[in-house]
Amino acid sequence: MKRIRLGIVGLGKIALDQHLPALAASADFELAGVASPEGELPGVPCRKSLIELLEAVPKLEAVALCTPPQARFESARLALEKGLHVLLEKPPCVTVSEARELQAIARRNRVALFAAWHSRYAPAIDPARAWVEQHPLQSVAVVWKEDVRVWHPGQAWIWRSGGLGVFDPGINALSILTHIVRGPLALRQAQLRFPSNCETPIAAHLSLHAAPDVAIEMELDFLHSGRQQWDMSFTAASGRCVLSMGGSGMHVDGVLRPLSASAEYPALYARFAALVREQAIDCDLTPLELVADAFLCGQRIEVAPFIDELPGVQTP
């Protein structure tokens, strides 16, 4: 079967760590070019912008957008209007309205659009979903803590408007939660802790509710020291299911369950290939909507400045 000629837009950490290895192992895609203001990839046409890449590689069929979210919408709109299939790294856009506009453009041009919530493809996610379907929930507890200086070194965009701050990793937890827990989730309360020199929060606490009577508490921290915590606990009257390390591990009533090896990004690209061939859209906006709700109604609490090597993030 003919491989799909794909270009990567944004050659940053996520593209280098995840997208390039997944593409190298894919039988569905051929990496045909890169568009990035910085960095080059030997043996592949590289240009500074998507427009330049489209001129250099006129037979490009699809793009994976790995830029910071603030730059994603314009590139996605251009690609869709040019008839290219589009994979959007998470979050799909800065705003819900932008993402909905992209959905409309994709439908009009009959091309694939994929909001790639990679955490949903971790090996424990579907087994946990099956467990929850058989065990009516009473409560859910989420602890999502990591060190931004380890996972996003030198990335100042996270602290600027649209960069999401702690919700950059936190939206991964929401993408898992909204996939496992059936029925709509409603945000009840939120506390957002903003460093005095940043435009996005560095920590947050969210209280949510799911029908019929499931209380959900989420604790998010972007300055956690030591080993990261990406854990989620689902409690029912008849037992307890715990996900660890972002869905790489799963315990049921204290017993470790065997799982397949983690392969989130290869699974993403397999799904994207299917969407391309069907000219279909898979663009769930629920995690982004919950983040938007948190910004809309959350209590803002100012905390000490965040001091790092990041340009533009300085003490007042």
N, C-alpha and C positions, 0 to 999 in steps of 0.2 A: 504494500500500500504506500502511496506517495506520502512523503513526510511534509508536514506543514512548515513553511518558512516563517520563522518567528524572529522578531527583534526585541531586545531588552532595552528599556528606557530607564536610565538611572543605574549606573554601575557602582552602587554603594555596598555596604556591608551585607545586607540581606540578599542582594543579587549574587555577590561573590560566595557567600556561605551556603546558600540554599538553591537559588535558581540555576546557577551554572552547573552544579553537580547533577541536579535533577534532569536538566536538559541533556547533559552528556550521556545519561543513562536511558534517555527516552527513545523509543522506536517511533514515536508519533511526530516529533518535532526536529527541525534542523535550525540551529542557531545561525541566522543569516546576517545579523548586524547588531550594532550597539549604538545607542544615542545617549551620550552623557557629557556634561561640561568638563568633567575630570575623569581621568583614567582611560586606558585603552586595553584592548584584548588582542594579543597577537593572533594573526591569521584570520581575523574577522573584520569586515568593514566597520569603522568606528567614526561617528560624526558627533558634533557638539549638540545637535538638536534633532528632534524627530523629523522636522521638515527636511533637514539636510539628509537624514538617513533615508527618507522616502525617495529623494532624488537619486541617491547613490544605489539604492536597492529597490528598483521599481516593482519587482515581483514579490515584495513582502506581503504576507497574508495575515499575520497576527503580531500583536505586541504584548509583552508583559510589562506593566508599569510599576517600577520599583522606586520611583522618586519619593521624596517626602510628600505627605498628603497635600500640602499647600500648592504644589505644582501639578497635581495629578489630573485635575478636571480638564484643563485646557488641552493637555496631551491626549486624554481619553476622547474628548469631543472631536479633536482633529482626526484621530485614528478611525473612529466610528464613521465620521462623515466621508472618509476616504475609502470606506468599505472594508476596513480591517477588523478582525476579531480581537477582543480586548480582555486581558486578564488584569484585574486590579488587585495589587497588594492591599493588605488591610491597613487602615480603614479604607473603604472604597473611595471616599471623598472627605472633604472637610465638613460638608453639610449634607443633610438629608435631601434638601431640595436639589443640590447638584447631582447627587446620585440618581434621583428620580428623572432628572433631565437626560442623563446618560441612558437610562433604561428606554426612554421614549425614542432617542436617536437610534439605539440599537434595533428596536422593533421596526422603526421606519426603514432602516437600511438592511434589515434581514441579516444581521451579523450577530455573532455570539458575544455575550457580555458575562463575565464571571467575577463575582466578588469572592476572592479567594481567602476564606476564613480557614487558614491552615490548621489551626488547633483542633478543628472538628475532625481532622483526619488522623489524629493520634490513635494508637491501637486500643486504648481503653474506652474510647468515647462511645462507640456503638454497643459494646457489651454493657456499659453502664446505663445506656438508654434502655436497653432491653430489661435490665434489672429494675429500673424505675417503673417501667410499664407494668411490671408484675407486683410491685410493692408500693401502695399509695403513700405518698410522702407526708411527713409531718414538718420537716424543716431541712434547710440546706445552709451550710456554712462554707464560705469561700475565703481562703487566705492566699493572696497573690502578692508576693514580695520579692523584689530583686534590686540589685544595685545598678542604677543607670550608668555609673562610671565604668562598669564592667561590660554591660550589654550594649551601650550606645556611646562609646567614648568619642568626645569631640563633636557631637551632633547637636548643635545649638538650636536647630529647627524645632526640637521637641519642646523647648521652653518658650517658643513664640506662638502667637495666636494661631490656632489651627493645628498645632503640633500635638495636642492632646495630653502632654505631660504623662502623669501616671496612668492615664487611660490608654496610652500606646500599648503597654502590656496588659492593662486591665481589660481592654476590649477583647483580648483573647479569652479571658475567663468568661466574659459575657457571651461570646460566640459559642463556647461549650455549654454554658448554662441554658441558653435559649434553644440549643439543639437537643438537650437531654430532657428538660422539663417541658412536658406538653402543656399547651394552653398559653394564653398571653401572660406576660409578666408585667407588673405595674410597679413603678418606683414610688415608694412612700416618702422616704427622706434621704438626704445626702448631706454629708459634710465634706467640703473640699479645702485642703490646706495648700495655700499658695505662698511660695517664697516671695518676699517683698520685692525681689528683683526679677521675677518671672511672670509670664502671662498665662501659664498653665499650671495646674496643681501638681504637687510632688507626692501627695498622699490623699486618700479618700476613704470614707466609710459610707456604704450604701445599704439601705434597708428596702427590700422588695417584697412583693407578695405574688403568689400564684394561686389560682383557684384549685381546689375549693377553699383550703385554709392552710397554705404552706408559707411559712415565714422564711425569708432568705436574707442572710447577713453577709456582706462582703467587706473585707478589709484589704485595702490596696496601699502599698508602700514602695516608693521608688528609690529610697535611700537605705534599704535593708543591707546590713553587713553580713558577710558569711555566705553560706550556701543558700541559693534561691529557694523560695517556697512557692510552688504552684500547686496548691492542694484544694480539694473540693470534697465535702462530706455530705452524703445524702442519707437522712435518717427517716426510717419508717417504723411503724409499730412492730413490724416483723423482722427488722434487721437494719443493717447499716452498710453502705457502700462508700468506700473512700478512694478517690482518685489522687494520685501523687505525681509530681514532676510533669504537670501539664497534660496528664492523661497517658503517660508512659507506663504507669503502674496502677494496679487496682487491687484493693483488698475488700472482701465481703465477710462481714462478721469476724474480722481479724485474720482471715486466711487469704494469702496471696493467690491471685488467679493468674494462670499462664496466659500470656498474650503474644501476639505476633511482634516481630521487630518493628520499630517505629520507622515510618517512611512517609511523613506528611507531604513533602513537596513532590515526590514521584506520584503520589496519589492525586495531588492537585492537578498535575499536568495530564494525568490520565483522564480526569474529569473534564478538564478544559478541551482536550482532544475530542471527547464525545460531544461536547457543546458545539465545537466548531463544525463538526460533521452534520449536526442537526440544526445549525444556525439558531441555537436556543439561548435563553437567558437564565442564569442562576445568580441572582443578585439580591439575597436576603439582607434587608437593612435593619433588622430588629436590633442587633447589637449597637449599631450607630445611633439608632433612635433612643436607646436607653442612656447612652452617653450624653446625647443632646438634652434629654430630660434632666440629667444630673447637673449639667451646666445651667439649665433654665431655673431649677428650683433649689439647687443646693445652697446650703449655708457656706459662705466664703469666710475662711479663717486665715488671717495673715500669720506667717511663721518667719523664722529667721531666713536671711538671704541664702540662696544656694550658691556656693562658691566652687568654681571648677575652672578648668582650663578653657572652657567654652568661650569663644568670642561673642561678645554681646550679652553675656550673663555675668554681671559684675555686681559688686556691692555698691549701693547708692553712694 
